Amino acid sequence: IRRHMPRGECRGQGWLQGKFRGCGYRITSGREAILDVLFKSDKHLSAEDIYMKVHPRCPTIGLTTVYRTLDVLAGLGLIFKFDFGDGRARFELAEGPKGAHHHHHLICNNCKRIIDYTDFIDEEVELLNQTEKGLTKKYDFKITNHLIQFYGLCSDCAKK
């Protein structure tokens, strides 16, 4: 018996589905389930994490489908794909319904904890703006986004 996730189960993500459709892709029940998992997560999920959350709701979906869908979403710029040095790609939405949720990452080299850094101070924002303007002028390159990751030790690991 094939169980399909009821349409509309990921209500509130219509804007994301619209972007996906707008790029010429169909929204299948498997793709809808993957989008739903990404939309509801506040963590950096691996393809395997996403598969484990999607499979009980959509048992016909395979890990290969999850990988393919994530590649398509990353290629469309709807999700970010990260390498935090643990040998597993991690994914998160590039933006939510309220727009971009820009942040940087602090990654502990010891315990691999990932901290989303969002509380930028004015000096940091100004420095990034100046850096982007300088790079744009120097290389005649239009910057549309950036990803910054800082590596070090979290407070718990630093105490050890």
Steps between C-alpha positions, in 0.01 A plus 500: 500500500637838403447768760522854375525794731178701472537817297517811712666317790782748477272804507689823549772390261297593193750775417781241486294260291420791268870571452562131427216485248606832350829340402316229304488220758198301613421469869475127568402365841865411566625847407224658707603289800867602458405868475284460811787348701737778394238767573429373851861434600719741690801269464753430228373166371690242296331314214479197730333709774245625248439148368436369855240773558334465158488121464236428769264752336586404143627138501541484122776760507858379484826655613599552136186713447592708805851559363367592154240737643758669723732545199216661303405729791864603552542561126195726504639692796207403724722323752860531611732201505770516767815308576579533870797264486325191635481318167124556455337772295242698698205695365275788601254730326655804336206711611163478667165660416614819674812523283861412550608382843863591459742359752852370537623185669731435792625140482675325786800302377471265797133407555380618154228719655363754251379836627297729276634851545232761430545785748728714285623832639522812285878475461473145362232598249707801390815287462315244284345777288842658446652161417228423245533845340879463482483154345234612254718788382830309504375200301204654313287232667139544612464336842151367567562316826771368728551218748737539792608222734727550800681198646628472856396366839162548663498615863449146632793355305724799578455432875625141467 
